[in-house]
Amino acid sequence: MKRFYVTTPIYYINAEPHLGHTYTMVVADTLARFHRARGSETFLVTGTDEHGDKIAAMAAEHGEPPKVYADRMSPLFQQAWQDCGFVVDQFVRTTDPRHERLVQEFLQRVYDNGDIYFSRYAGLYCTGCERFLTEKELVGGNCPDHKRPPELIEEENYFFRMTRYLPAVQQHFEAHADAIFPDHYRNEVLAMLASGGIGDLCISRPKSRLEWGIELPFDRRYVCYVWFDALISYVSGLKMHGEDTFRAFWPTAHHVMAKDILKPHAIFWPSMLLALGLPLFRRLLIHGYWVRGEAKMSKSLGNVIRPLDMKRQFGIDTLRYFLLREMAFGQDASFNEDAFVARVNADLANGLGNLVSRVLSMQQRYFAGCVQPLEGDTPADRDLQAAFAQALEEVPQWTEQLAFHRALEALWRALDRANKYVVDTAPFTLARNAQNLPRVGAILHRLLECLYTTAVLLSWFLPETSQKMFSLLGLDSPGHVPSNLGWGEHFPPGHRVRPPATLFPRIDLHRDEAAAPRPR
């Protein structure tokens, strides 16, 4: 049995989910659905990161104990992802006793192996990043992500002998060219490792400064550093389902994340795994930022877009399509309303939605929804079939390469060909003469096959739309990617399809804004 394990970062609960979180979830969910369609058993883990300085500070701002705050905020993420339709196999909360026990077990194991020591340290600490920064990382004296200066902190702490494992980490990434994707992030990590500027990792915080965290099993005066805690969620999420689940899925682990947390995942995490005697993850998949106004979307900077607001206004598949089509994975992309409306209206409302409506309308008008025999074979028919055969080959290939925008481009080229086929063959004109009805029926049968293939290929990108299309076609989803088109096999003559339904209404922001109730 082939298997695929994919994780997202576990998200800080200092505010509600935003577009950056949602994109990571869309990518992970798309990959899980794709591999499932390819016949792999899949497992997806996400969750919430609930310990550390940042959460303690936010809880204090709200006048709540940290655990009360966490119990209020974590369900917002869990409910948001459920409402967005993401298929999550395990949602990990770092306050879950099962996770906390595993973190303490791992800490004790590393300590017993002699890889943790006690020392005094002074450094520049960013509360937003929850880590110490080097001078080289600062921009104008500020943290590059949080736009404020870090705090100079000097204190006694426990340290993980990370430098003991860095040569092995470097050798691994040199030997496995695909372990970090895209490749320029691998080059960035190798440059960090080659610089010699990475020291041992501070893995504790004294309770005199921070009480909110998992207590060190070997010194109750300290709590665990939040990154050492959070990264272990990728293991605890599987182990919550038993050792057999962990052993089956861990060798296939793919971690999806934004580029701002590359260092903890590419440096801290493999070092921790080596110290624990565990195999390394399969791949790190690093995406860029969604930017708005020249800055990445960030709760702290106040330029967020809320996924459930977008879902309520436009539908979740509309948002999924824009995110996957507009961003080349690994690069930054800009979110603005004009681009969103243009993309949705052109590709979804006019391209796909209009094709579905035209085909099903003609099928009802001329044949009461009853599918006719697939007869004849003209050059136009062969060109149409070739376009969708090419899409069936290219879309999975591009998806496997994480080039989601190219996969969707490939499918929409075939859809453009289908819309052109409608114009070129003109079934609406042919139908005026009853003698042409067999040809009209064959044309529409081919177009129904186009819609079937499209629904199959959309099943991992736009799952709600895919299911709606199968319902309109009166068929069940095959649940897998076929090896060939199989045209002529899906719609036996006499099969009845349903009347059309609007999949994607056109967006008119000015009209929508005018219709919105105005505050009094």
N, C-alpha and C positions, 0 to 999 in steps of 0.2 A: 504493500500500500504506500503510495506517495503521500507525503505530508508537507504542510507549509505552516510555519508559525510566524505571525506578524504582531508587532507591538507598536503602540504609540508611547510617547512620554506620558508619565502620570502628571496631571496638570495641577498647578498651584491653585488653591481655592481662595485666593485673595480678591477675586471678583468673578462675575459670571463668564461663561464661555463666550469667546469671540471668534472672528473669522479665521484667525491664524490657527486656533485649535481645530476648527471645523475642517480646514483644508487637510490637516494631518489625518484627521479621522476619515475624510473622504478617500484619501489615498490608501490608507490601511484597509478600509472596507472594500474598496475597488479591487485591491490585490487579493484579498481573501475570497471575494466572490469569483474573481477570474480563476484562481487556482482551484476553487471548488468546481467550477465549470469545466476545468481541464482534468477532473477526476481525482484531485488530491483531497485528502482529509485536512481541514484547516482549523486553526485556532487563533483567535484574536484577543489580545489583552490590552486594556487601557485602565485608567483609574485616576485617583486623586492623591496628590502629595500634600500631606496635612501637618507635617512637623516643621520646626525651624523658626528662625527669627522673623521672617516675613509674616507667617501665619500668626505668631504670637502678637506681633504688632497690630495686625488687622483686627484680631479678636479684642485687643485692648481698646482700639478705636471704637468698636461697637459695644464696649462695656460688657463683654461676655468672656467666660473662661474659654480657652482655646478649643477644648473638646466640644463644648456647646456650639461654638462657631463652626467647627468642622462638621458636626452633625447636621447643621443647617445648610451649609454650602455644598458639601459633596453631593447630596441628592440632586442639586440643580444640574450638575454635569451628567449624572446617570440618567436623569429624566430627559435632558436635552438630546443626548445621543440616542435614547430610545425613540423620542419623537422624530428624530431625523432618519430613523429606519436603519441605523447601523447595527450589524449583527455582532454583538460583543459576547464572547464566550466566558470571559471573567473580568469583572470590574474590581480592581484592587484598591482598597483604601489602606494607606499606610498605618492607620490606627487600628486596623483589624488585628486582633490578637494572634492570628495565625501568621500574619506577615511579621509582626513584632518578634514573635518567637524565633522565626527563621533568621531575622537580622541578628538577634543576640547569639544564636547558634553559630552563625558565620563569623561574627566578631570574635567569639571565644576561640573558634578554630584558628583564625589568623593569628590571634594573640598567643595561643599555645604553640604555634609553629615558629614563634620568635619574630614575626613580621610586624609587630606593633610595639612601639617604645614611647617613653614619656620624655618631654623636653619643653623648653621655653621657646616662644616664637613671637616675633613682631612682624606685622604685615598690614597691607592695605586691604580692608574688608568691605565688600559691597553687599549690603543687605538684600538688594534686589536680586543679585546673582547667587546669593548665599555661598560665596566663596571668596578667598583671597585673590587679589589681582596683582600682576607684576606691573612695574613702571612702564614696560613696553606696551602693555595692553591698553593703557590710558590714552585718551584723546583730549588734549588740552587740559590734562589733569582730571578728567571725568571718566567714569565708566562709559564705554561706547554705546551700551544698550540702554542705560538708565539716565544718562545725561546729567549725572551728579558726581561729585568727588567721593571716593571711598573713605572710610574711617580708619585711622591708624589704631590698631589694636595690638597690645602686647600682653600675652598671658601664657600660662603653662597648659599644655594639651598633650593628647596622645596622637602619635603619628604612625601612619602606615608606610612601611619601607617600599614604597612604590618604585624607587630607583632600581631596586633589585630585579624588577621584572620588565623595565623599559626596553632593554636590549632584545628580549624575546618578543615584545610587542612590535618593535621596529622590524624584526626579521619576519614576523608574520605578515605585516602589511606589505613588505617588500616582495614576499613570495606569493601573495594572493592579490593579484591586481584588481579583482572585482570585489574585495572585501569592504571597500568604501566607495559608494557611487553617489554622484558623478566623480570622475577620476580627479578633478582639480581639488576636491576636498581631501582625497587620499594624499595628494602632493603636499597639501597644507599640513596634514598630520605628520607626514614624514619629515617635513622641514622643522616642525616643533620638536620632534624626537631627536633630530640631528643637531639641534642647536645646543643641547646640553643644558638648557635653562630650566628644565623641569626637575623639581626636587621631590622630596617625600610629601605625602598628603596628610594634612591635619584632619583627623577623623573624629574629633570630639569638640564639645563646647562645655565649659564649666557651668554647673547649675547656678552658681552665683551670678552668672550673666543670662543664662537661658535654661529654664526648667522644662520647656515644652519640646520633648523629643524622647527617643527610645533610650533607656538607661543602658550604659555600658555594663555588661555582665561581670566585668572584672574590676570596676570602680564605680560605685554608686554616686560619686560626687559629680559625674559627667554624663552627658547625653551624647548620642551619636550625631555626627555630621550629617546633614540632611541628604547629601548626594550619596553617601555610603548606604543610607537607608533606602532612598528612592530607587536606585538602580537594581536593587535586589528584588524589586517587584516583578521584574521580568522572569525571575525564577520562581518566586512565591506564587505568582498567578497560575503557573502550571502545577506546582506541587500541591496547591489547594485541591486539585483533582486527582492527586495520587502520584506516587513515584513512577508508575508505568506511563502516565501521561507525560511527565517530565522527560523521561528517557526517550519516549517516542518522538516528541516534538522539538526538544531543545536543539538537536543538531541542525535543524532547519530555521533557526531564529533569524528573522529580519527585523531590525529596529528602524522605524520611520520617525524622523524628527526634523525640526528646523535647524538651520546652520548655527544658531547662537549657542546650542548645547553640544556642539561637535566635540569639544575638548573633553568634557566628562565622559562621553560615550566612547571616544577613540583612545583615550589615555587612561582615565581612572578605571573604567569598567573592564577592559581586557586585563589590566594588571590585577584587579580584584579576582577575576575568574581564575587567572593563573595561580594566585596565592591560595585559592580555595581548591585547586586541583580539578576545576571544571573545564570542559571544552569551551573554546571561544564561540561567540555567535557566528552565524553564517555571513551576514552583511549588515552594514550601516547604510541606510538610504536617506540622503540629506537633501532637504528642499530649501528653497530660498524664502524670502519674506514677501508677504503681501504688503505693499506700501500705499500710503494715502497721504498726500501732502509731503512727499519726500522722506517720510519716516515710516518704519515698520509699524504695523498695527499692534498696539500695546495698551493694556488696561491702564498702566501708569501714565501713559502719554495722552490718554483720553480720545483716541481716534478709532474706536472700535466699531465693528458692524456685528450685530447679534444674529446668530444663525436662525433662531426661531422666529425673529421678526421677518427675516427674508423668506423663511418657509411659509409663514402665514400670508405674506403678500404675493409671493410668486410661485411657491411650490418648491419642495426640496430638490427635485430633479433639475429644475431650472438653475438653482444655485450650483448643484453638482456639475452640470454641464459647463457653466461659465468658469468655474474654478479649474476643472480639468482641461478645458480647451484653451484657456487664456494663459496659463502658466506653463512654461517649459520646465519640467522638473529639474530642480537644482539651481534655477535662476530666480531672480526677483521678478515680481509682476505688480502692476499697478491696478488698483480697484477704483474705478470711477463709474458713476451712474450712467453716463452717456455710452461708455463702452459696453456696459452690461446690457442696456436696453437694445443697442444696435446688434449685439451678438445674439440675444434671445429672439428678437424679432426676425432677423435674417435667417438664422439657422434652425431654430425650433418652431416658431410660428409659421414662417413662410416655407422653409425647406422641408422639414419632417411633418409638421402638423398639417400643412396644406396637402401634401401628398396622401397622407392617410385619409383625410376628408374627401378628396377628389375620388380616390379609388373606391372607397366604400359607398360613397354617394352614387356613383355610376353603377356599382354592383347591385344596389337596391333599385335604382331607377329602371335599369334594363332587364334585370333577372330576379327581382325580389330577393336579392341576397344569395341566390343559389349559384354555386360555382359551376362554370361550364368546362367542357373538355379543353385540354391544352393541345391545340392543333396548330399545324403550320410551323415554319421555321425560316423566318426572313433574316436578312442581314441585321436589321434593327433588333430583332429578337435575340440574335446571337451576341450582338454588342452589349445588350442589356445584361444578359446572363454572364458574359465575361467580366463586366464591371463588378458584379456582386461576387463572382468567384475570386476576383482579385481582392476585394474587401475581406472576404472570409479568410484569405491567406494573410493579408497584411495587418489587419486589426489585432489579432492575437500576437503577432510578432512584435509590433510596436508596443503593445501592452507589456509584454515580457521585458522589454527594454526600458520600461517606465516612461516611454515617450507617449504619454496619454494624449497630448495635443495632436501628435501625428496619427495616432490610432483613430481619433475622431475625424481628423481631416480625411483619412482614407475612406471611412464609412460615408462621410458627407459627399465625397466625390461620386460614390455609387448612387447616393440619393439624388444628386444633381442630374446624374445620367437618367435616373428613373423619371424625374420631372420632365426632362427633355424628351424622353420616350413618349410620354403622354401627349406632348405637343406635336411631335413628329408623326405619331400614328393616328392621332385625332379620333379616338373612339367615340367621342361625343358627336362628331360629324358623321362617321360611318353608321352610327346607330339610326340615323334618319331613314335609312333603307333597310328593310327587314332582311333582305338577302345577305347583308353584311354582319348580321348578329353573331354567327359562329366566329368570325374574326374578332369582333368586339369582345366576345366571351373569352377567347384565347388571350387577347391583349390584357384583359383585366386579371385573368388567372396568373399571367406572368407578373403583373404588378402586385398581386397578393403574395406571390412567392418572394418578391422584393421586400415586402413588409415583414414576412416571416423571418427572413435572414437578418433584417435590421433588428427585429425584436431579440433574436438570439444574441447578436453582437452588442446590443445595448444592455444586456442582462447584468453585466458587472458595472457599467458606467451609470446608467439611469434605470435602476431596478423597478421603480414604480411604473415608469413609462413602458418598460418592456412588458410587465404584467398586464397593463391596460391594453397594449397592442395585441397580446395573445388572446385576451378576453374578447376584443372586437373581432378577431379572426376566428373565434369559436374553437380555439385549440389550447392545449396545455403546453407550457414551456417544456422543451426536452430536458432541461436541467444540465445539459452539457454542450460543448462546442462540437458540431458535426465535422467529420473529415471532408465532406463534400456538400455541395448545395442541396442535392436531392430534390431538385425541382420536379414537380409532377407527382411527388409522393405525399405531400402534406395536405392537399386539397382534392380529394376524390370528387369526381363530378357528382353534383347533388348536395355536397357539403354547403351549409348555410352560414354566412358571415353576418355580423350584426350591423345595424345602421351606424353611421359615423358619430363620433363624439369629439368635442374640442379637446385636444391634448395640451396645447399651449396657446392661450389667448395672447394677442398682441399687447404689448405694454405701451401705454401712453402716459408718461409720468405727469405731464401737465394736466391731462384730464383727470388722472387719479388724484392729483393734489387738489384740483378744483372741487372734486366730489367729496374729499375728506371733510369731516366736520371741523369747523373752526372753533377754537376755544373762545368762550365768552368773557 
